[in-house]
Each structure stands twice: as structure tokens, then as C-alpha cells.
Amino acid sequence: MPYTEAYKFPSDGELTVEEINVSTPTLRATAQLMGRACDEASKEFMLCRIEHVDPRKCLVEGREVTACGLKFLQQMKKFCSQEVKDHATCLEWNSAEMHPRYCRKTEAAVDKCSFDNIGIERPHLGYFSAPRIHKTNRPKPVNPIAARNFQQHPSIDDAPPEIKDAPS
């Protein structure tokens, strides 16, 4: 993809963050709880991505989402390590699609542990797909179409007499 000389690429320091390095079964076992824990940071990031088409303007919000996910997984490892391991193992070995319907007992143990120790409850079915209002402190972006200054056409009263008095 071609870029102009004026295009400013983000520096390596801006792009380097600690990554979430967990297995797919572990991520599947904790995904809904992580989504609930990082809901505000995630909505702020997605709002930024929608409002600013340029992804460089949302690097800070993206870093905050990653940091939230890391913090959540560290708390889960500290308080609920065995429950998460059991649930991840169940997901991995009982269904090729890692479907949770075969692992409701281990899922309940993870839910209880996360609620008792971290205070995060599993969201109800449809929570993430329901429309929700997000309150933010970021300024509203300027709509370039609404910001254009349209010239108003002159009225017929401002026309010269030969045009104004011409037969129609």
C-alpha cells in the first residue's frame, strides 16, 4: 500500500505492549468474564475506532484494553487457577468446537470463584449483543460533512433589474 511522505507511522514504543499469551481453551473458559471485567475499556476502544477511522488515534485505548485483560487474567490465575484449568480442560477434551454445554459444572465453579474472589459475575445471555449507552469523557469528533460552510444562493431580490423584471 503506498503512503505519502507526510504519513506518520507510529513508533515501535507506541506499538509495543505486553501481549495476552494464553491458550485457546483458557481464553474460551474466561472470555465472558473477561468481557464483563473489561467492558468499559473495550467500549471506549470500539467507540474510538468507529469515530476515528485512523487506527493510530486509538493506540492508547487499545493498550488499556490489553492491560485490562492482562490484569483480569492475573487475578483469575491468583484466585481461580485450578477452576479455570479444569474448565479449559473440559472444553478442550469434550467438544471439538469447545462448546460449553458439556462443561456446565466446571463453568459454574469458575463463575462462583470469580464472583467470590474478584466480584465479577458472568453476564446474562445476550448481554454483549444488547444495545447499551456508553458514557465517555472524550470530545465528540468533528463531522467533516457537517463542518462544511455552504454558500447560500442569492435571492431574486438581489438580482439586477434586467433579470428580475424579465418575463418568465
Secondary structure, 3 states (H helix, E strand, C coil): CCCCCCCCCCCHHHHCCCCCCCCHHHHHHHHHHHHHHCHHHHHHHHHHHHHCCCHHHHHHHHHHHHHHHHHHHHHHHHHHHHHHHHHHHHHHHHCCCCCHHHCHHHHHHHHHHHHHHCCCCCCCCCCCCCCCCCCCCCCCCCCCCCCCCCCCCCCHHHCCHHHHCCCC
